[in-house]
Amino acid sequence: MTKRGFVKLFFTSIFIFSFYGCAVISGYEDSLNNFDNNLESKNCDYTQIEEKIKENDDPILWGIQGGSLARNCFAYKKSNGFFDEAEEKYKQTVDKDTIFDNTLEASKSILVNNNANEYEGNTYEKVMVNTYKALNYVSLHDNVNARIEFNRALDRQRRAKDYFRSEIEKEQVNLEKENKAAKNTVYKQYDSLLNDFKAYPDFINPFTTYMAGIYFLLDGDTIKARDLLKESMEMQPSNEQIKSDYELSNKYFDSSLRESKEKYAWIIYENGKGMIKDETRIDIPLFIFSRNVIYTGIALPKIVERNSSYSYLDIAGKNTKEVCNMDNVIKTEFKKRFPAILSEAIANTITKTITQKQLNDTSPLAGFLGVLYQALTNKTDVRSWSALPKNFQSLRIKLDGKPIEIKNNEGKIIKEVFIPNDKNALIYVKSQSVGNNIIHKILF
């Protein structure tokens, strides 16, 4: 590209920048932190979220965040209304992205940064949208729609495997063509983050599969429940809780748990706060103009752990056991998406660095403006669904007619729940932090 071409490119970037000024400079940390505070304080004011969705300001992000807030407030219909907004946007835009759409998004990412693009979410988020919608319908005693949503969640997981296989292969080929020195520098700093964990197979969220299995068992569809719990057990063969539930599904294979005189309660526990994105800056070497190396700063997302709540819940002397590490689900997808993220960031940095030099050759003032523009827009995208937990745990107990005392890991009662003698139950506990407990009780 000629010097004149780079000057035109710079002014094109400025034009795009003018539409997204605040977001591309400051990012979204403040609005996400504000939401997290409202979620934990159980502030059930949806005004700002509804305004953002109405104005088409990241409707996917605020649809899923709003769905979580409304669920925390036991507003199950409103929660599903928010989730529907997000899912409809997935269908209208993300699932139907054309080559032109993808090219336009890539151009904005390279010329400005990814904050200029609308949030499109992650696959694990799409799966959890349908999972939470199903759980909301269960709380509303709408088993027809609950079944539909669980089946949609399971179908999303199956389709994700094929999608990622093709996308990842393509992005890894692209990354091989990038500046190898820059790539190697970044991967050295990301080594422990990308490799020091146990990945789940084929982008499956074990919680969705397990939770669907428990639901179908409680709802009387033992055959489907058994198949799903078997799938869960194959993913985690040493998990005693999943194994025990699978064995129970075998016991009622020719009958139904609903018809049994023995009654059970499952305590499902959402523990703590899941991983979120943060920004990191890395100096990378670029060979652009000659054999001489230029070191320049690149902004990249990293995922960071947040706090757990109670390490487990104690019911009748038994402890809840982890059935899904949501942090690992998030890490698994982040690792697979990272080659594309890095390719985009390197292209962004190279484009701006070359443009800056060409502007400087034109005039010192133009060069200064180029430096300023690069500094202001050297920002990464940290948007994600911040309401998800650190892990999911489960425990099944046989009911004896006595109230269920749910205790924390220090033995202190946090809730006493009564279940009628003729009912099975699902008791769903969400605790983002110690003392912050939301409990949903569903009878079957």
QUITA-V665339 format. One record per helix or strand of 2 or more residues. SS is the DSSP state (H for helix, E for strand). FROM is the first residue (numbers start at 0). LEN is the number of residues. If there is no record, write none. Layout:
BEGIN
SS_FROM_LEN, SS_FROM_LEN
END
This chain:
BEGIN
H_2_17, H_20_6, H_28_12, H_46_8, H_58_14, H_75_17, H_93_3, H_98_13, H_113_3, H_122_17, H_142_34, H_179_16, H_200_3, H_205_14, H_221_14, H_239_12, H_256_3, E_263_8, E_275_11, E_293_11, E_313_2, E_317_2, E_320_5, H_325_37, H_363_14, E_390_8, E_403_4, E_412_5, E_424_9, E_435_8
END
